[in-house]
Structure formats: structure tokens, C-alpha cells
Amino acid sequence: MKTFQQLMEVQESSNQVKKIKIVIGSKEAMQDPEWKSSGFGKIESEITLAMGDHSKDCFALAPDIGEYNGLDKKEADNYEETPTDAMIYGMSNIMNGGQDIYFWTNGNRLKGAVSKNGLWPALFEQVSHEMIHIARLIATKHILKPKLGKDWAKGEGGDFVWPPIDDTEKKGHISEQAFSFMVGESIQQMIPDFMKMAEKYIPELKGK
């Protein structure tokens, strides 16, 4: 449970925040030989989707953000950002003791990318980049949490080494084909809310 101070920090940030339920394992995935051989059934997870004005807002999501992403909150607080230069553009990682997964985007930096590269190229690049990280987190949590409980993120050796993505089709591994299903289906479910949040920075998205 968040303390009153932590709740106030979230409220005082510019963040738009929404919990998104992600369910992976479409009919197409279930019929795929590599999905079956990897041992995946239906995967259910949840991510915190968020978007804010400045890199410092990423740290408002939870008190231990910097513990996992390795970045310094004070540096973020003092970083003078522009639409083409920010300490954090996007960040996908774990928080709250490793129990929650988040995807945070710097809205002003996204706006700058749209100005430079165009609307759809910028959106596709940002979402696909971060959602590859998200899919890896979801898959790893699905494999390791039944074995390790709340310490799943530390890996079986306790050194944050996670199941590999490869073509061996072994249980406990993530095949490239199965991973592709995870990325695609995850994007499908979060993209409407991502685009809605992005309207604050990119008005031309309204009605898309």
C-alpha cells in the first residue's frame, strides 16, 4: 500500500496513469507449434501505463523506480529538457519490490520525435521498442513467479539472469515465435490507451 506521501507525489506529477490488463494466448498463438512446445498456455498480466511531461515524473510512479532502472532522481529533477533531448524518453521496468511492471513515456520528448520523424514512424518506434521490454518482463514473470514467488525478478540464481529467447523450444525458454506473439498481442491491448494519453502532446491523434 502506498503511503500518503507517495500518493501525493503521484498526484503532484503530470503523469497520466492507467492499469492495463494484458492477456496473451490468442487462438493463433495456441495453435502454433512453438507456443505449445514452449509450454505456454494463456498468460495473464497487468502493466501500469503512464505518460508525463518530464523525466522526473517517471520517478513519481513508485518509491523504488531508481533502484531498478539505475537512474538518479536528483539528476532527473535538474535535467533541462527539450523536445529532442531528455534524460528519459521511455522506460519499461519493474517497481514496488519487483511486483509491478510499468511502461512510462516522456510526452514532450515523444512530441519532439513526431516533429522530427513524422506521426506514425515516431509512435511505432517508441511503442515497439518499449513493448519488447514489456513482453520480456511479462514472459519472465510468467515463467519464474510460480517457482520463486515475489523474488521472481532476481532469477533462479539470484543474479537477475532471466530465461533466454532462442529457437530451442525448451520449456523455461522463450522461443522467438512465441515472443513475437507476446509482443504483438500486448501492443494490441495497450495501444488505444497509449494513443489517448498521447493526445495531450500530439493533438492530431484525436479521432484516429
Backbone torsions as a table, in degrees:
resi	resn	phi	psi	omega
1	MET	NA	134.5	179.4
2	LYS	-73.5	143.7	175.3
3	THR	-74.7	167.1	178.3
4	PHE	-59.6	-40.1	-180.0
5	GLN	-62.6	-41.4	179.5
6	GLN	-65.7	-39.1	177.8
7	LEU	-64.1	-39.7	178.9
8	MET	-64.2	-38.9	178.8
9	GLU	-61.7	-41.7	178.3
10	VAL	-64.2	-43.6	-178.7
11	GLN	-64.9	-35.6	-176.4
12	GLU	-80.9	-13.8	177.7
13	SER	-77.2	170.1	177.8
14	SER	-88.7	6.0	-172.1
15	ASN	-63.7	137.3	160.4
16	GLN	-96.3	131.0	-174.1
17	VAL	-133.8	136.1	175.8
18	LYS	-149.0	136.4	173.5
19	LYS	-80.4	129.8	-178.7
20	ILE	-119.3	123.4	174.8
21	LYS	-81.0	130.2	179.6
22	ILE	-116.4	122.8	176.8
23	VAL	-120.9	118.1	-177.0
24	ILE	-114.7	137.0	-179.4
25	GLY	132.1	55.7	179.3
26	SER	-66.5	171.9	177.4
27	LYS	-56.4	-41.5	-179.4
28	GLU	-63.7	-41.4	179.2
29	ALA	-65.0	-45.8	-176.9
30	MET	-61.3	-28.1	-179.2
31	GLN	-87.9	-7.1	-176.9
32	ASP	-79.6	131.0	-178.0
33	PRO	-58.1	-38.8	-178.4
34	GLU	-71.2	-33.6	175.6
35	TRP	-62.7	-45.1	-179.6
36	LYS	-65.2	-47.1	-176.0
37	SER	-68.0	-25.6	177.2
38	SER	-75.0	-12.9	177.2
39	GLY	86.9	13.6	-179.8
40	PHE	-87.0	133.8	168.1
41	GLY	-103.7	-132.1	174.2
42	LYS	-84.7	133.5	179.9
43	ILE	-110.5	122.5	178.3
44	GLU	-116.0	130.3	-179.4
45	SER	-148.1	-178.9	178.6
46	GLU	-144.7	139.0	175.7
47	ILE	-125.1	154.4	171.4
48	THR	-97.1	113.4	177.4
49	LEU	-95.4	130.1	-177.2
50	ALA	-146.7	153.8	177.8
51	MET	-147.0	134.5	-179.5
52	GLY	-139.9	177.6	-174.4
53	ASP	-80.3	-29.3	-167.1
54	HIS	-146.4	152.2	-178.0
55	SER	-53.7	-32.1	-179.1
56	LYS	-62.2	-24.6	-178.5
57	ASP	-69.0	-25.0	177.0
58	CYS	-58.8	-38.3	-176.8
59	PHE	-71.9	-14.6	179.5
60	ALA	-77.1	-10.6	-177.2
61	LEU	-68.7	-34.4	-178.5
62	ALA	-162.5	156.4	-177.4
63	PRO	-70.2	-17.6	-175.6
64	ASP	-111.1	22.8	179.7
65	ILE	-54.8	-50.0	-177.7
66	GLY	-65.6	-25.3	179.3
67	GLU	-62.6	-35.2	-176.1
68	TYR	-98.4	-32.6	-179.1
69	ASN	-93.0	-7.2	174.1
70	GLY	77.1	7.7	-178.2
71	LEU	-99.8	159.1	-174.6
72	ASP	-101.6	124.5	-177.8
73	LYS	-63.4	-40.2	-179.4
74	LYS	-62.9	-38.6	177.0
75	GLU	-63.8	-40.8	177.9
76	ALA	-64.4	-41.6	-179.9
77	ASP	-57.8	-35.9	-173.7
78	ASN	-100.1	1.1	-177.0
79	TYR	-74.5	123.8	178.8
80	GLU	-86.8	102.2	-171.5
81	GLU	-93.3	154.2	173.5
82	THR	-130.8	170.5	178.4
83	PRO	-62.5	-14.8	179.6
84	THR	-115.2	1.3	-178.9
85	ASP	-146.2	115.2	178.7
86	ALA	-143.0	150.5	177.2
87	MET	-62.2	-43.5	177.1
88	ILE	-125.8	125.2	172.0
89	TYR	-91.8	-55.9	176.1
90	GLY	-139.1	151.8	179.4
91	MET	-147.1	127.4	174.6
92	SER	-126.6	122.7	-174.9
93	ASN	-164.8	-165.7	178.1
94	ILE	-110.2	160.1	-179.7
95	MET	-152.7	178.6	179.2
96	ASN	52.7	54.4	178.1
97	GLY	71.1	18.8	179.9
98	GLY	86.9	4.2	-176.6
99	GLN	-85.9	-21.4	-176.5
100	ASP	-121.0	148.5	178.9
101	ILE	-112.1	135.9	-179.7
102	TYR	-132.9	155.4	174.2
103	PHE	-131.8	108.9	-178.6
104	TRP	-113.1	139.8	178.3
105	THR	-126.4	139.0	173.2
106	ASN	-82.6	105.7	-174.0
107	GLY	-62.1	-39.6	179.9
108	ASN	-69.3	-35.0	176.8
109	ARG	-69.5	-36.1	175.5
110	LEU	-63.2	-41.8	177.3
111	LYS	-58.8	-41.4	178.3
112	GLY	-64.0	-39.4	178.5
113	ALA	-65.5	-37.1	177.5
114	VAL	-65.1	-42.1	178.9
115	SER	-62.0	-36.3	-177.2
116	LYS	-82.6	-42.6	-169.7
117	ASN	-111.6	-9.0	-176.5
118	GLY	100.1	158.0	-173.3
119	LEU	-59.5	-62.4	-173.1
120	TRP	-70.9	-41.5	176.1
121	PRO	-57.6	-41.0	-179.6
122	ALA	-67.8	-43.6	179.7
123	LEU	-65.0	-45.6	-178.8
124	PHE	-61.4	-42.5	-178.3
125	GLU	-63.7	-48.3	-177.2
126	GLN	-64.2	-48.3	-176.5
127	VAL	-67.5	-45.4	-178.1
128	SER	-65.0	-40.3	179.4
129	HIS	-59.5	-53.1	-175.8
130	GLU	-71.7	-32.6	-177.5
131	MET	-75.1	-20.3	170.2
132	ILE	-64.3	-42.7	175.5
133	HIS	-63.1	-43.1	-179.0
134	ILE	-62.1	-45.3	-179.8
135	ALA	-61.1	-39.2	178.3
136	ARG	-64.4	-41.2	178.2
137	LEU	-64.1	-44.7	-179.8
138	ILE	-62.1	-45.7	-179.5
139	ALA	-63.6	-43.6	-178.8
140	THR	-64.6	-43.4	178.1
141	LYS	-62.3	-40.0	-180.0
142	HIS	-63.0	-39.4	-178.4
143	ILE	-77.0	-44.1	-169.2
144	LEU	-93.5	-26.8	-176.4
145	LYS	-62.0	-39.0	176.8
146	PRO	-60.3	-27.6	-179.2
147	LYS	-88.5	-40.6	-168.1
148	LEU	-112.2	-6.5	-180.0
149	GLY	63.1	-137.2	-174.5
150	LYS	-65.6	-14.6	179.5
151	ASP	-94.6	18.3	-175.5
152	TRP	-54.1	-38.1	-174.1
153	ALA	-66.8	-20.2	-179.7
154	LYS	-77.2	-11.9	-179.1
155	GLY	77.5	168.0	-174.8
156	GLU	-66.9	-26.0	178.1
157	GLY	-94.9	-1.2	-179.8
158	GLY	76.8	9.7	-176.8
159	ASP	-118.5	25.1	176.2
160	PHE	60.6	30.8	171.2
161	VAL	-93.1	122.5	-172.7
162	TRP	-107.4	166.0	178.8
163	PRO	-54.7	137.0	-177.5
164	PRO	-76.6	155.5	170.5
165	ILE	-100.1	118.0	-176.9
166	ASP	-155.4	-166.6	-179.0
167	ASP	-114.6	24.8	-177.4
168	THR	-81.8	-21.0	-178.2
169	GLU	60.3	26.6	176.8
170	LYS	-84.7	147.8	173.7
171	LYS	-64.5	140.2	-175.8
172	GLY	89.5	-10.6	172.3
173	HIS	-105.4	166.1	177.7
174	ILE	-117.2	110.7	-179.2
175	SER	-72.1	152.8	-178.4
176	GLU	-60.0	-38.5	179.7
177	GLN	-66.4	-44.7	178.1
178	ALA	-62.5	-40.0	179.5
179	PHE	-63.6	-37.1	178.0
180	SER	-62.4	-40.7	175.1
181	PHE	-61.2	-43.1	-179.0
182	MET	-60.8	-45.5	-179.3
183	VAL	-64.4	-50.6	-176.7
184	GLY	-62.0	-46.5	-177.7
185	GLU	-70.4	-32.6	177.0
186	SER	-66.3	-44.6	179.0
187	ILE	-60.5	-43.1	-179.5
188	GLN	-54.1	-35.3	-173.4
189	GLN	-89.8	-22.0	-178.8
190	MET	-102.1	-17.2	-171.3
191	ILE	-64.1	-35.6	177.9
192	PRO	-60.1	-42.2	-179.7
193	ASP	-72.6	-34.7	176.5
194	PHE	-61.4	-46.5	-179.1
195	MET	-65.9	-35.7	178.0
196	LYS	-64.0	-44.1	177.5
197	MET	-62.9	-39.6	-175.9
198	ALA	-69.1	-16.4	179.2
199	GLU	-58.5	-29.8	178.8
200	LYS	-59.1	-33.8	-175.9
201	TYR	-102.8	-23.9	-176.3
202	ILE	-129.8	82.1	-174.3
203	PRO	-57.2	-26.6	-178.3
204	GLU	-67.7	-7.7	176.7
205	LEU	-76.8	-18.7	-178.2
206	LYS	-60.5	128.5	180.0
207	GLY	85.5	-0.5	-179.2
208	LYS	-77.3	NA	NA
